[in-house]
Amino acid sequence: MNAIEFGLGDTVQMKKKHPCGTDLWVVIRTGADIKIRCTGCDRVVMMNRPLFEKRARRVVRRAGEESPAPSKGD
């Protein structure tokens, strides 16, 4: 299983939607734990890296990019 490549400031699509209705989150801290902020309601969640990698679907936008990253056959 290949882990997704992500970095600080990347927008990540998660497998399940947040109760506010969006599935897009911004990575605000990396390390052994990952901290992400919901783009819909600004809720902040911290989880360990293996759990984050299991729940993340793909990187939608890299930090500093204007347009979304192309999808690779999802």
PDB file of N, CA, C, O and CB in Angstrom:
ATOM      1  N   MET A   1       0.842  -1.181   0.000  1.00  0.00           N
ATOM      2  CA  MET A   1       0.000   0.000   0.000  1.00  0.00           C
ATOM      3  C   MET A   1       0.889   1.248   0.000  1.00  0.00           C
ATOM      4  O   MET A   1       1.792   1.374   0.827  1.00  0.00           O
ATOM      5  CB  MET A   1      -0.959  -0.004   1.224  1.00  0.00           C
ATOM      6  N   ASN A   2       0.630   2.150  -0.917  1.00  0.00           N
ATOM      7  CA  ASN A   2       1.410   3.384  -1.006  1.00  0.00           C
ATOM      8  C   ASN A   2       0.742   4.487  -0.200  1.00  0.00           C
ATOM      9  O   ASN A   2      -0.456   4.740  -0.330  1.00  0.00           O
ATOM     10  CB  ASN A   2       1.577   3.820  -2.474  1.00  0.00           C
ATOM     11  N   ALA A   3       1.545   5.139   0.635  1.00  0.00           N
ATOM     12  CA  ALA A   3       1.028   6.270   1.408  1.00  0.00           C
ATOM     13  C   ALA A   3       0.991   7.501   0.511  1.00  0.00           C
ATOM     14  O   ALA A   3       1.835   7.660  -0.371  1.00  0.00           O
ATOM     15  CB  ALA A   3       1.899   6.535   2.677  1.00  0.00           C
ATOM     16  N   ILE A   4       0.015   8.364   0.739  1.00  0.00           N
ATOM     17  CA  ILE A   4      -0.062   9.581  -0.063  1.00  0.00           C
ATOM     18  C   ILE A   4       1.006  10.552   0.407  1.00  0.00           C
ATOM     19  O   ILE A   4       1.364  10.578   1.585  1.00  0.00           O
ATOM     20  CB  ILE A   4      -1.470  10.224   0.028  1.00  0.00           C
ATOM     21  N   GLU A   5       1.506  11.344  -0.517  1.00  0.00           N
ATOM     22  CA  GLU A   5       2.493  12.375  -0.203  1.00  0.00           C
ATOM     23  C   GLU A   5       1.743  13.655   0.120  1.00  0.00           C
ATOM     24  O   GLU A   5       0.953  14.130  -0.697  1.00  0.00           O
ATOM     25  CB  GLU A   5       3.500  12.590  -1.386  1.00  0.00           C
ATOM     26  N   PHE A   6       1.975  14.215   1.283  1.00  0.00           N
ATOM     27  CA  PHE A   6       1.309  15.449   1.663  1.00  0.00           C
ATOM     28  C   PHE A   6       2.279  16.296   2.473  1.00  0.00           C
ATOM     29  O   PHE A   6       3.251  15.794   3.037  1.00  0.00           O
ATOM     30  CB  PHE A   6       0.012  15.162   2.466  1.00  0.00           C
ATOM     31  N   GLY A   7       1.991  17.595   2.518  1.00  0.00           N
ATOM     32  CA  GLY A   7       2.847  18.510   3.249  1.00  0.00           C
ATOM     33  C   GLY A   7       2.023  19.594   3.917  1.00  0.00           C
ATOM     34  O   GLY A   7       0.802  19.654   3.768  1.00  0.00           O
ATOM     35  N   LEU A   8       2.696  20.426   4.636  1.00  0.00           N
ATOM     36  CA  LEU A   8       2.066  21.523   5.346  1.00  0.00           C
ATOM     37  C   LEU A   8       1.353  22.453   4.376  1.00  0.00           C
ATOM     38  O   LEU A   8       1.952  22.896   3.395  1.00  0.00           O
ATOM     39  CB  LEU A   8       3.100  22.295   6.160  1.00  0.00           C
ATOM     40  N   GLY A   9       0.097  22.753   4.630  1.00  0.00           N
ATOM     41  CA  GLY A   9      -0.677  23.644   3.784  1.00  0.00           C
ATOM     42  C   GLY A   9      -1.425  22.960   2.653  1.00  0.00           C
ATOM     43  O   GLY A   9      -2.192  23.615   1.947  1.00  0.00           O
ATOM     44  N   ASP A  10      -1.226  21.665   2.460  1.00  0.00           N
ATOM     45  CA  ASP A  10      -1.945  20.934   1.409  1.00  0.00           C
ATOM     46  C   ASP A  10      -3.412  20.754   1.797  1.00  0.00           C
ATOM     47  O   ASP A  10      -3.736  20.602   2.975  1.00  0.00           O
ATOM     48  CB  ASP A  10      -1.284  19.554   1.151  1.00  0.00           C
ATOM     49  N   THR A  11      -4.289  20.773   0.801  1.00  0.00           N
ATOM     50  CA  THR A  11      -5.704  20.480   1.010  1.00  0.00           C
ATOM     51  C   THR A  11      -5.922  19.025   0.647  1.00  0.00           C
ATOM     52  O   THR A  11      -5.596  18.592  -0.458  1.00  0.00           O
ATOM     53  CB  THR A  11      -6.631  21.426   0.162  1.00  0.00           C
ATOM     54  N   VAL A  12      -6.480  18.266   1.598  1.00  0.00           N
ATOM     55  CA  VAL A  12      -6.642  16.820   1.452  1.00  0.00           C
ATOM     56  C   VAL A  12      -8.120  16.461   1.488  1.00  0.00           C
ATOM     57  O   VAL A  12      -8.879  16.991   2.299  1.00  0.00           O
ATOM     58  CB  VAL A  12      -5.873  16.065   2.561  1.00  0.00           C
ATOM     59  N   GLN A  13      -8.522  15.551   0.597  1.00  0.00           N
ATOM     60  CA  GLN A  13      -9.887  15.036   0.615  1.00  0.00           C
ATOM     61  C   GLN A  13      -9.893  13.771   1.468  1.00  0.00           C
ATOM     62  O   GLN A  13      -9.100  12.857   1.245  1.00  0.00           O
ATOM     63  CB  GLN A  13     -10.417  14.749  -0.840  1.00  0.00           C
ATOM     64  N   MET A  14     -10.800  13.729   2.450  1.00  0.00           N
ATOM     65  CA  MET A  14     -10.919  12.564   3.318  1.00  0.00           C
ATOM     66  C   MET A  14     -12.015  11.640   2.788  1.00  0.00           C
ATOM     67  O   MET A  14     -12.849  12.068   1.989  1.00  0.00           O
ATOM     68  CB  MET A  14     -11.219  12.993   4.777  1.00  0.00           C
ATOM     69  N   LYS A  15     -12.023  10.391   3.219  1.00  0.00           N
ATOM     70  CA  LYS A  15     -12.995   9.418   2.731  1.00  0.00           C
ATOM     71  C   LYS A  15     -14.409   9.715   3.205  1.00  0.00           C
ATOM     72  O   LYS A  15     -15.368   9.502   2.464  1.00  0.00           O
ATOM     73  CB  LYS A  15     -12.598   8.035   3.168  1.00  0.00           C
ATOM     74  N   LYS A  16     -14.548  10.209   4.441  1.00  0.00           N
ATOM     75  CA  LYS A  16     -15.872  10.507   4.980  1.00  0.00           C
ATOM     76  C   LYS A  16     -16.052  12.006   5.132  1.00  0.00           C
ATOM     77  O   LYS A  16     -15.088  12.734   5.370  1.00  0.00           O
ATOM     78  CB  LYS A  16     -16.082   9.804   6.330  1.00  0.00           C
ATOM     79  N   LYS A  17     -17.279  12.461   4.993  1.00  0.00           N
ATOM     80  CA  LYS A  17     -17.586  13.885   5.157  1.00  0.00           C
ATOM     81  C   LYS A  17     -17.639  14.250   6.635  1.00  0.00           C
ATOM     82  O   LYS A  17     -18.005  13.434   7.481  1.00  0.00           O
ATOM     83  CB  LYS A  17     -18.923  14.236   4.472  1.00  0.00           C
ATOM     84  N   HIS A  18     -17.271  15.476   6.925  1.00  0.00           N
ATOM     85  CA  HIS A  18     -17.397  16.045   8.266  1.00  0.00           C
ATOM     86  C   HIS A  18     -18.879  16.391   8.467  1.00  0.00           C
ATOM     87  O   HIS A  18     -19.577  16.620   7.479  1.00  0.00           O
ATOM     88  CB  HIS A  18     -16.463  17.323   8.453  1.00  0.00           C
ATOM     89  N   PRO A  19     -19.381  16.439   9.699  1.00  0.00           N
ATOM     90  CA  PRO A  19     -20.793  16.789   9.918  1.00  0.00           C
ATOM     91  C   PRO A  19     -21.217  18.118   9.289  1.00  0.00           C
ATOM     92  O   PRO A  19     -22.404  18.309   9.023  1.00  0.00           O
ATOM     93  CB  PRO A  19     -21.067  16.841  11.389  1.00  0.00           C
ATOM     94  N   CYS A  20     -20.284  19.041   9.044  1.00  0.00           N
ATOM     95  CA  CYS A  20     -20.646  20.316   8.416  1.00  0.00           C
ATOM     96  C   CYS A  20     -20.913  20.157   6.920  1.00  0.00           C
ATOM     97  O   CYS A  20     -21.451  21.071   6.295  1.00  0.00           O
ATOM     98  CB  CYS A  20     -19.539  21.344   8.636  1.00  0.00           C
ATOM     99  N   GLY A  21     -20.543  19.006   6.332  1.00  0.00           N
ATOM    100  CA  GLY A  21     -20.873  18.729   4.942  1.00  0.00           C
ATOM    101  C   GLY A  21     -19.711  18.701   3.975  1.00  0.00           C
ATOM    102  O   GLY A  21     -19.910  18.352   2.811  1.00  0.00           O
ATOM    103  N   THR A  22     -18.516  19.050   4.395  1.00  0.00           N
ATOM    104  CA  THR A  22     -17.373  19.033   3.485  1.00  0.00           C
ATOM    105  C   THR A  22     -16.440  17.868   3.817  1.00  0.00           C
ATOM    106  O   THR A  22     -16.428  17.368   4.942  1.00  0.00           O
ATOM    107  CB  THR A  22     -16.606  20.368   3.555  1.00  0.00           C
ATOM    108  N   ASP A  23     -15.662  17.448   2.824  1.00  0.00           N
ATOM    109  CA  ASP A  23     -14.671  16.401   3.053  1.00  0.00           C
ATOM    110  C   ASP A  23     -13.259  16.916   2.763  1.00  0.00           C
ATOM    111  O   ASP A  23     -12.325  16.129   2.610  1.00  0.00           O
ATOM    112  CB  ASP A  23     -14.978  15.172   2.180  1.00  0.00           C
ATOM    113  N   LEU A  24     -13.109  18.243   2.690  1.00  0.00           N
ATOM    114  CA  LEU A  24     -11.812  18.853   2.412  1.00  0.00           C
ATOM    115  C   LEU A  24     -11.209  19.440   3.685  1.00  0.00           C
ATOM    116  O   LEU A  24     -11.880  20.150   4.433  1.00  0.00           O
ATOM    117  CB  LEU A  24     -11.949  19.943   1.336  1.00  0.00           C
ATOM    118  N   TRP A  25      -9.944  19.135   3.919  1.00  0.00           N
ATOM    119  CA  TRP A  25      -9.234  19.567   5.115  1.00  0.00           C
ATOM    120  C   TRP A  25      -7.864  20.113   4.712  1.00  0.00           C
ATOM    121  O   TRP A  25      -7.288  19.671   3.718  1.00  0.00           O
ATOM    122  CB  TRP A  25      -9.090  18.397   6.130  1.00  0.00           C
ATOM    123  N   VAL A  26      -7.344  21.066   5.477  1.00  0.00           N
ATOM    124  CA  VAL A  26      -6.012  21.637   5.243  1.00  0.00           C
ATOM    125  C   VAL A  26      -5.075  21.110   6.318  1.00  0.00           C
ATOM    126  O   VAL A  26      -5.403  21.149   7.504  1.00  0.00           O
ATOM    127  CB  VAL A  26      -6.048  23.209   5.250  1.00  0.00           C
ATOM    128  N   VAL A  27      -3.907  20.615   5.909  1.00  0.00           N
ATOM    129  CA  VAL A  27      -2.913  20.107   6.850  1.00  0.00           C
ATOM    130  C   VAL A  27      -2.222  21.306   7.500  1.00  0.00           C
ATOM    131  O   VAL A  27      -1.637  22.138   6.807  1.00  0.00           O
ATOM    132  CB  VAL A  27      -1.872  19.168   6.135  1.00  0.00           C
ATOM    133  N   ILE A  28      -2.289  21.393   8.839  1.00  0.00           N
ATOM    134  CA  ILE A  28      -1.676  22.525   9.530  1.00  0.00           C
ATOM    135  C   ILE A  28      -0.517  22.113  10.433  1.00  0.00           C
ATOM    136  O   ILE A  28       0.169  22.976  10.980  1.00  0.00           O
ATOM    137  CB  ILE A  28      -2.715  23.248  10.346  1.00  0.00           C
ATOM    138  N   ARG A  29      -0.287  20.809  10.601  1.00  0.00           N
ATOM    139  CA  ARG A  29       0.866  20.322  11.360  1.00  0.00           C
ATOM    140  C   ARG A  29       1.176  18.914  10.896  1.00  0.00           C
ATOM    141  O   ARG A  29       0.270  18.106  10.693  1.00  0.00           O
ATOM    142  CB  ARG A  29       0.598  20.357  12.899  1.00  0.00           C
ATOM    143  N   THR A  30       2.456  18.620  10.727  1.00  0.00           N
ATOM    144  CA  THR A  30       2.875  17.267  10.359  1.00  0.00           C
ATOM    145  C   THR A  30       3.895  16.772  11.366  1.00  0.00           C
ATOM    146  O   THR A  30       4.490  17.562  12.100  1.00  0.00           O
ATOM    147  CB  THR A  30       3.461  17.230   8.920  1.00  0.00           C
ATOM    148  N   GLY A  31       4.092  15.490  11.399  1.00  0.00           N
ATOM    149  CA  GLY A  31       5.023  14.845  12.323  1.00  0.00           C
ATOM    150  C   GLY A  31       4.487  13.453  12.604  1.00  0.00           C
ATOM    151  O   GLY A  31       3.903  12.820  11.725  1.00  0.00           O
ATOM    152  N   ALA A  32       4.684  12.968  13.838  1.00  0.00           N
ATOM    153  CA  ALA A  32       4.117  11.676  14.222  1.00  0.00           C
ATOM    154  C   ALA A  32       2.599  11.769  14.250  1.00  0.00           C
ATOM    155  O   ALA A  32       1.895  10.799  13.969  1.00  0.00           O
ATOM    156  CB  ALA A  32       4.658  11.223  15.599  1.00  0.00           C
ATOM    157  N   ASP A  33       2.105  12.961  14.596  1.00  0.00           N
ATOM    158  CA  ASP A  33       0.667  13.250  14.553  1.00  0.00           C
ATOM    159  C   ASP A  33       0.419  14.272  13.456  1.00  0.00           C
ATOM    160  O   ASP A  33       1.295  15.078  13.141  1.00  0.00           O
ATOM    161  CB  ASP A  33       0.143  13.775  15.937  1.00  0.00           C
ATOM    162  N   ILE A  34      -0.778  14.239  12.874  1.00  0.00           N
ATOM    163  CA  ILE A  34      -1.170  15.172  11.823  1.00  0.00           C
ATOM    164  C   ILE A  34      -2.316  16.011  12.357  1.00  0.00           C
ATOM    165  O   ILE A  34      -3.272  15.474  12.917  1.00  0.00           O
ATOM    166  CB  ILE A  34      -1.577  14.424  10.505  1.00  0.00           C
ATOM    167  N   LYS A  35      -2.229  17.324  12.187  1.00  0.00           N
ATOM    168  CA  LYS A  35      -3.323  18.208  12.590  1.00  0.00           C
ATOM    169  C   LYS A  35      -3.909  18.791  11.323  1.00  0.00           C
ATOM    170  O   LYS A  35      -3.190  19.322  10.476  1.00  0.00           O
ATOM    171  CB  LYS A  35      -2.838  19.340  13.574  1.00  0.00           C
ATOM    172  N   ILE A  36      -5.249  18.686  11.199  1.00  0.00           N
ATOM    173  CA  ILE A  36      -5.936  19.182  10.016  1.00  0.00           C
ATOM    174  C   ILE A  36      -7.068  20.119  10.427  1.00  0.00           C
ATOM    175  O   ILE A  36      -7.650  19.981  11.502  1.00  0.00           O
ATOM    176  CB  ILE A  36      -6.479  18.012   9.171  1.00  0.00           C
ATOM    177  N   ARG A  37      -7.370  21.083   9.541  1.00  0.00           N
ATOM    178  CA  ARG A  37      -8.451  22.049   9.785  1.00  0.00           C
ATOM    179  C   ARG A  37      -9.501  21.890   8.697  1.00  0.00           C
ATOM    180  O   ARG A  37      -9.171  21.869   7.511  1.00  0.00           O
ATOM    181  CB  ARG A  37      -7.908  23.518   9.821  1.00  0.00           C
ATOM    182  N   CYS A  38     -10.764  21.776   9.094  1.00  0.00           N
ATOM    183  CA  CYS A  38     -11.879  21.643   8.164  1.00  0.00           C
ATOM    184  C   CYS A  38     -12.027  22.933   7.361  1.00  0.00           C
ATOM    185  O   CYS A  38     -11.968  24.026   7.925  1.00  0.00           O
ATOM    186  CB  CYS A  38     -13.194  21.310   8.918  1.00  0.00           C
ATOM    187  N   THR A  39     -12.220  22.811   6.054  1.00  0.00           N
ATOM    188  CA  THR A  39     -12.392  24.004   5.217  1.00  0.00           C
ATOM    189  C   THR A  39     -13.799  24.562   5.315  1.00  0.00           C
ATOM    190  O   THR A  39     -14.041  25.694   4.895  1.00  0.00           O
ATOM    191  CB  THR A  39     -12.070  23.683   3.767  1.00  0.00           C
ATOM    192  N   GLY A  40     -14.731  23.797   5.859  1.00  0.00           N
ATOM    193  CA  GLY A  40     -16.110  24.252   5.974  1.00  0.00           C
ATOM    194  C   GLY A  40     -16.382  25.033   7.252  1.00  0.00           C
ATOM    195  O   GLY A  40     -16.988  26.104   7.211  1.00  0.00           O
ATOM    196  N   CYS A  41     -15.933  24.497   8.395  1.00  0.00           N
ATOM    197  CA  CYS A  41     -16.289  25.107   9.681  1.00  0.00           C
ATOM    198  C   CYS A  41     -15.085  25.477  10.538  1.00  0.00           C
ATOM    199  O   CYS A  41     -15.261  25.966  11.655  1.00  0.00           O
ATOM    200  CB  CYS A  41     -17.171  24.174  10.453  1.00  0.00           C
ATOM    201  N   ASP A  42     -13.872  25.258  10.049  1.00  0.00           N
ATOM    202  CA  ASP A  42     -12.619  25.581  10.746  1.00  0.00           C
ATOM    203  C   ASP A  42     -12.369  24.742  12.000  1.00  0.00           C
ATOM    204  O   ASP A  42     -11.554  25.131  12.836  1.00  0.00           O
ATOM    205  CB  ASP A  42     -12.619  27.034  11.123  1.00  0.00           C
ATOM    206  N   ARG A  43     -13.034  23.626  12.151  1.00  0.00           N
ATOM    207  CA  ARG A  43     -12.768  22.714  13.268  1.00  0.00           C
ATOM    208  C   ARG A  43     -11.382  22.116  13.072  1.00  0.00           C
ATOM    209  O   ARG A  43     -11.001  21.795  11.947  1.00  0.00           O
ATOM    210  CB  ARG A  43     -13.861  21.585  13.365  1.00  0.00           C
ATOM    211  N   VAL A  44     -10.622  21.964  14.155  1.00  0.00           N
ATOM    212  CA  VAL A  44      -9.281  21.394  14.085  1.00  0.00           C
ATOM    213  C   VAL A  44      -9.298  20.011  14.724  1.00  0.00           C
ATOM    214  O   VAL A  44      -9.834  19.825  15.817  1.00  0.00           O
ATOM    215  CB  VAL A  44      -8.242  22.316  14.786  1.00  0.00           C
ATOM    216  N   VAL A  45      -8.699  19.037  14.023  1.00  0.00           N
ATOM    217  CA  VAL A  45      -8.640  17.655  14.496  1.00  0.00           C
ATOM    218  C   VAL A  45      -7.200  17.183  14.405  1.00  0.00           C
ATOM    219  O   VAL A  45      -6.503  17.471  13.433  1.00  0.00           O
ATOM    220  CB  VAL A  45      -9.589  16.726  13.670  1.00  0.00           C
ATOM    221  N   MET A  46      -6.754  16.448  15.432  1.00  0.00           N
ATOM    222  CA  MET A  46      -5.418  15.861  15.409  1.00  0.00           C
ATOM    223  C   MET A  46      -5.563  14.345  15.459  1.00  0.00           C
ATOM    224  O   MET A  46      -6.351  13.814  16.241  1.00  0.00           O
ATOM    225  CB  MET A  46      -4.543  16.384  16.600  1.00  0.00           C
ATOM    226  N   MET A  47      -4.793  13.650  14.614  1.00  0.00           N
ATOM    227  CA  MET A  47      -4.808  12.187  14.607  1.00  0.00           C
ATOM    228  C   MET A  47      -3.410  11.670  14.312  1.00  0.00           C
ATOM    229  O   MET A  47      -2.571  12.391  13.773  1.00  0.00           O
ATOM    230  CB  MET A  47      -5.823  11.643  13.567  1.00  0.00           C
ATOM    231  N   ASN A  48      -3.170  10.421  14.668  1.00  0.00           N
ATOM    232  CA  ASN A  48      -1.845   9.871  14.397  1.00  0.00           C
ATOM    233  C   ASN A  48      -1.689   9.616  12.891  1.00  0.00           C
ATOM    234  O   ASN A  48      -2.673   9.462  12.168  1.00  0.00           O
ATOM    235  CB  ASN A  48      -1.619   8.557  15.205  1.00  0.00           C
ATOM    236  N   ARG A  49      -0.455   9.576  12.447  1.00  0.00           N
ATOM    237  CA  ARG A  49      -0.160   9.483  11.015  1.00  0.00           C
ATOM    238  C   ARG A  49      -0.775   8.250  10.344  1.00  0.00           C
ATOM    239  O   ARG A  49      -1.373   8.394   9.278  1.00  0.00           O
ATOM    240  CB  ARG A  49       1.331   9.468  10.808  1.00  0.00           C
ATOM    241  N   PRO A  50      -0.658   7.043  10.918  1.00  0.00           N
ATOM    242  CA  PRO A  50      -1.257   5.876  10.240  1.00  0.00           C
ATOM    243  C   PRO A  50      -2.771   6.016  10.050  1.00  0.00           C
ATOM    244  O   PRO A  50      -3.300   5.638   9.004  1.00  0.00           O
ATOM    245  CB  PRO A  50      -0.964   4.604  11.036  1.00  0.00           C
ATOM    246  N   LEU A  51      -3.463   6.551  11.041  1.00  0.00           N
ATOM    247  CA  LEU A  51      -4.912   6.748  10.923  1.00  0.00           C
ATOM    248  C   LEU A  51      -5.232   7.788   9.849  1.00  0.00           C
ATOM    249  O   LEU A  51      -6.163   7.603   9.065  1.00  0.00           O
ATOM    250  CB  LEU A  51      -5.510   7.182  12.279  1.00  0.00           C
ATOM    251  N   PHE A  52      -4.465   8.880   9.811  1.00  0.00           N
ATOM    252  CA  PHE A  52      -4.665   9.904   8.785  1.00  0.00           C
ATOM    253  C   PHE A  52      -4.464   9.320   7.396  1.00  0.00           C
ATOM    254  O   PHE A  52      -5.276   9.557   6.502  1.00  0.00           O
ATOM    255  CB  PHE A  52      -3.709  11.083   9.006  1.00  0.00           C
ATOM    256  N   GLU A  53      -3.389   8.560   7.203  1.00  0.00           N
ATOM    257  CA  GLU A  53      -3.100   7.982   5.892  1.00  0.00           C
ATOM    258  C   GLU A  53      -4.176   6.984   5.472  1.00  0.00           C
ATOM    259  O   GLU A  53      -4.444   6.829   4.281  1.00  0.00           O
ATOM    260  CB  GLU A  53      -1.734   7.300   5.905  1.00  0.00           C
ATOM    261  N   LYS A  54      -4.788   6.315   6.430  1.00  0.00           N
ATOM    262  CA  LYS A  54      -5.871   5.380   6.129  1.00  0.00           C
ATOM    263  C   LYS A  54      -7.139   6.129   5.716  1.00  0.00           C
ATOM    264  O   LYS A  54      -7.859   5.681   4.824  1.00  0.00           O
ATOM    265  CB  LYS A  54      -6.158   4.482   7.344  1.00  0.00           C
ATOM    266  N   ARG A  55      -7.414   7.259   6.355  1.00  0.00           N
ATOM    267  CA  ARG A  55      -8.657   7.995   6.117  1.00  0.00           C
ATOM    268  C   ARG A  55      -8.571   8.994   4.963  1.00  0.00           C
ATOM    269  O   ARG A  55      -9.605   9.419   4.447  1.00  0.00           O
ATOM    270  CB  ARG A  55      -9.053   8.721   7.366  1.00  0.00           C
ATOM    271  N   ALA A  56      -7.369   9.376   4.551  1.00  0.00           N
ATOM    272  CA  ALA A  56      -7.219  10.360   3.473  1.00  0.00           C
ATOM    273  C   ALA A  56      -7.398   9.682   2.120  1.00  0.00           C
ATOM    274  O   ALA A  56      -6.913   8.572   1.902  1.00  0.00           O
ATOM    275  CB  ALA A  56      -5.835  11.055   3.548  1.00  0.00           C
ATOM    276  N   ARG A  57      -8.092  10.353   1.225  1.00  0.00           N
ATOM    277  CA  ARG A  57      -8.315   9.818  -0.114  1.00  0.00           C
ATOM    278  C   ARG A  57      -7.239  10.309  -1.083  1.00  0.00           C
ATOM    279  O   ARG A  57      -6.592   9.507  -1.757  1.00  0.00           O
ATOM    280  CB  ARG A  57      -9.708  10.216  -0.623  1.00  0.00           C
ATOM    281  N   ARG A  58      -7.052  11.632  -1.149  1.00  0.00           N
ATOM    282  CA  ARG A  58      -6.068  12.195  -2.078  1.00  0.00           C
ATOM    283  C   ARG A  58      -5.774  13.639  -1.709  1.00  0.00           C
ATOM    284  O   ARG A  58      -6.513  14.264  -0.949  1.00  0.00           O
ATOM    285  CB  ARG A  58      -6.571  12.106  -3.536  1.00  0.00           C
ATOM    286  N   VAL A  59      -4.681  14.161  -2.259  1.00  0.00           N
ATOM    287  CA  VAL A  59      -4.354  15.575  -2.113  1.00  0.00           C
ATOM    288  C   VAL A  59      -5.050  16.314  -3.251  1.00  0.00           C
ATOM    289  O   VAL A  59      -4.801  16.036  -4.424  1.00  0.00           O
ATOM    290  CB  VAL A  59      -2.792  15.822  -2.128  1.00  0.00           C
ATOM    291  N   VAL A  60      -5.914  17.250  -2.902  1.00  0.00           N
ATOM    292  CA  VAL A  60      -6.681  18.000  -3.891  1.00  0.00           C
ATOM    293  C   VAL A  60      -5.864  19.182  -4.394  1.00  0.00           C
ATOM    294  O   VAL A  60      -5.873  19.479  -5.588  1.00  0.00           O
ATOM    295  CB  VAL A  60      -8.020  18.483  -3.294  1.00  0.00           C
ATOM    296  N   ARG A  61      -5.163  19.852  -3.498  1.00  0.00           N
ATOM    297  CA  ARG A  61      -4.398  21.044  -3.866  1.00  0.00           C
ATOM    298  C   ARG A  61      -3.131  21.099  -3.010  1.00  0.00           C
ATOM    299  O   ARG A  61      -3.193  20.986  -1.786  1.00  0.00           O
ATOM    300  CB  ARG A  61      -5.253  22.344  -3.683  1.00  0.00           C
ATOM    301  N   ARG A  62      -2.005  21.270  -3.658  1.00  0.00           N
ATOM    302  CA  ARG A  62      -0.737  21.424  -2.947  1.00  0.00           C
ATOM    303  C   ARG A  62      -0.625  22.850  -2.413  1.00  0.00           C
ATOM    304  O   ARG A  62      -1.226  23.769  -2.971  1.00  0.00           O
ATOM    305  CB  ARG A  62       0.466  21.087  -3.875  1.00  0.00           C
ATOM    306  N   ALA A  63       0.119  23.036  -1.367  1.00  0.00           N
ATOM    307  CA  ALA A  63       0.320  24.374  -0.800  1.00  0.00           C
ATOM    308  C   ALA A  63       0.944  25.277  -1.857  1.00  0.00           C
ATOM    309  O   ALA A  63       1.952  24.920  -2.467  1.00  0.00           O
ATOM    310  CB  ALA A  63       1.218  24.317   0.474  1.00  0.00           C
ATOM    311  N   GLY A  64       0.351  26.436  -2.070  1.00  0.00           N
ATOM    312  CA  GLY A  64       0.871  27.398  -3.035  1.00  0.00           C
ATOM    313  C   GLY A  64       0.348  27.223  -4.444  1.00  0.00           C
ATOM    314  O   GLY A  64       0.645  28.053  -5.304  1.00  0.00           O
ATOM    315  N   GLU A  65      -0.419  26.177  -4.718  1.00  0.00           N
ATOM    316  CA  GLU A  65      -0.988  25.967  -6.051  1.00  0.00           C
ATOM    317  C   GLU A  65      -2.296  26.714  -6.193  1.00  0.00           C
ATOM    318  O   GLU A  65      -3.020  26.900  -5.215  1.00  0.00           O
ATOM    319  CB  GLU A  65      -1.202  24.476  -6.323  1.00  0.00           C
ATOM    320  N   GLU A  66      -2.602  27.141  -7.398  1.00  0.00           N
ATOM    321  CA  GLU A  66      -3.863  27.830  -7.687  1.00  0.00           C
ATOM    322  C   GLU A  66      -4.962  26.831  -8.044  1.00  0.00           C
ATOM    323  O   GLU A  66      -6.080  26.927  -7.539  1.00  0.00           O
ATOM    324  CB  GLU A  66      -3.674  28.840  -8.833  1.00  0.00           C
ATOM    325  N   SER A  67      -4.643  25.871  -8.916  1.00  0.00           N
ATOM    326  CA  SER A  67      -5.665  24.946  -9.410  1.00  0.00           C
ATOM    327  C   SER A  67      -5.543  23.591  -8.714  1.00  0.00           C
ATOM    328  O   SER A  67      -4.474  23.261  -8.201  1.00  0.00           O
ATOM    329  CB  SER A  67      -5.546  24.775 -10.940  1.00  0.00           C
ATOM    330  N   PRO A  68      -6.628  22.794  -8.687  1.00  0.00           N
ATOM    331  CA  PRO A  68      -6.590  21.478  -8.078  1.00  0.00           C
ATOM    332  C   PRO A  68      -5.630  20.543  -8.813  1.00  0.00           C
ATOM    333  O   PRO A  68      -5.410  20.681 -10.017  1.00  0.00           O
ATOM    334  CB  PRO A  68      -7.982  20.879  -8.050  1.00  0.00           C
ATOM    335  N   ALA A  69      -5.060  19.585  -8.065  1.00  0.00           N
ATOM    336  CA  ALA A  69      -4.169  18.592  -8.650  1.00  0.00           C
ATOM    337  C   ALA A  69      -5.000  17.645  -9.512  1.00  0.00           C
ATOM    338  O   ALA A  69      -6.143  17.351  -9.165  1.00  0.00           O
ATOM    339  CB  ALA A  69      -3.389  17.810  -7.543  1.00  0.00           C
ATOM    340  N   PRO A  70      -4.447  17.157 -10.638  1.00  0.00           N
ATOM    341  CA  PRO A  70      -5.209  16.232 -11.485  1.00  0.00           C
ATOM    342  C   PRO A  70      -5.445  14.916 -10.764  1.00  0.00           C
ATOM    343  O   PRO A  70      -4.590  14.450 -10.010  1.00  0.00           O
ATOM    344  CB  PRO A  70      -4.477  15.982 -12.815  1.00  0.00           C
ATOM    345  N   SER A  71      -6.586  14.331 -10.994  1.00  0.00           N
ATOM    346  CA  SER A  71      -6.930  13.065 -10.384  1.00  0.00           C
ATOM    347  C   SER A  71      -6.258  11.931 -11.159  1.00  0.00           C
ATOM    348  O   SER A  71      -6.107  12.015 -12.378  1.00  0.00           O
ATOM    349  CB  SER A  71      -8.462  12.875 -10.340  1.00  0.00           C
ATOM    350  N   LYS A  72      -5.857  10.874 -10.453  1.00  0.00           N
ATOM    351  CA  LYS A  72      -5.163   9.761 -11.096  1.00  0.00           C
ATOM    352  C   LYS A  72      -6.044   8.515 -11.097  1.00  0.00           C
ATOM    353  O   LYS A  72      -5.693   7.493 -10.507  1.00  0.00           O
ATOM    354  CB  LYS A  72      -3.826   9.473 -10.386  1.00  0.00           C
ATOM    355  N   GLY A  73      -7.193   8.613 -11.767  1.00  0.00           N
ATOM    356  CA  GLY A  73      -8.042   7.450 -11.941  1.00  0.00           C
ATOM    357  C   GLY A  73      -8.776   6.992 -10.701  1.00  0.00           C
ATOM    358  O   GLY A  73      -8.941   5.787 -10.508  1.00  0.00           O
ATOM    359  N   ASP A  74      -9.222   7.894  -9.857  1.00  0.00           N
ATOM    360  CA  ASP A  74      -9.961   7.500  -8.652  1.00  0.00           C
ATOM    361  C   ASP A  74     -11.263   6.893  -8.985  1.00  0.00           C
ATOM    362  O   ASP A  74     -12.011   6.506  -8.088  1.00  0.00           O
ATOM    363  CB  ASP A  74     -10.180   8.663  -7.751  1.00  0.00           C
TER     364      ASP A  74
END
